[in-house]
């Protein structure tokens, strides 16, 4: 496994030329699939370094159709059937974006309970202090889940599912081309649903990797391998992130949002907010 990790590290840092790009992507996909097939106990027994490498690789190869966002709110929300969410990436100091509409999925008792259990693991990851064994126990103990601060203060959970055609859009195809050809575009993984409500006390949890579960913004940034300190600093400094981000920054104040410059290309539309992440 150590040799495999070294190979994945090389691909994470160097995407390769256009000829090698399909091989690089296929290599990542095959190794991520093999890692995900391991028992959870075996995955969690690996050093944190290994887990972060595989999590980052999983984020890179997980298709957008498999992403999910969970909104944890202190109050009930009146959501439309489809919620606008901007996708954005930056390249050469230019921002490219695509407006998508995510469907609100029913959050039944079992589904909400499962997501709340994942939230316990996210809280532990954000704190970055608890060993994997404690995280696993928290994921499977309903009493611990019910007693978490997040469940007590933000009990209303809404799940958002992206449209299935993102990969066929010129925006995503261009982003993928840039990424696998080694141009290193910076994708904004801190996605923000556009809601009419005051979102400052709503916490978002992201599931952007098949085996990662739902993670707070801070927990997600800490699990990534490449430049996690930079991502945390960018998230904390980003006054345009309009949701709760205490998981990354502690107590912060959200101020008035300012528009960002955008370069329009085929499949791109103007952006209103960016939280930078590769």
Buried (B, 14 or more C-beta within 10 A) or exposed (E): EEEBBEBBBEBBEEBBEEEBBEEBBEBBBEBBEEBBEBEEEEBBEBEEEBBBBBBBBBBBBBEBEEBBBBBBBBEEBEBEEEBEBBBBBBBEEBBBBBBBBBBBEEBEEEBBBBBBBBBBBBBBBBEEEBEBEBBBBBBEEEEBBEEBEBBEEBBBBBBBBBBEEBEEBEBBBBBBEBBBBBEEBBBBBBBBBBBEEEBEBBBBBBBBBBBBBBBBBBBBBBBBBBBBEEBBBBBBEBBBBBBBBEBBBEEBEBEEEEEBEBBEEEBBBBBBBBBBBB
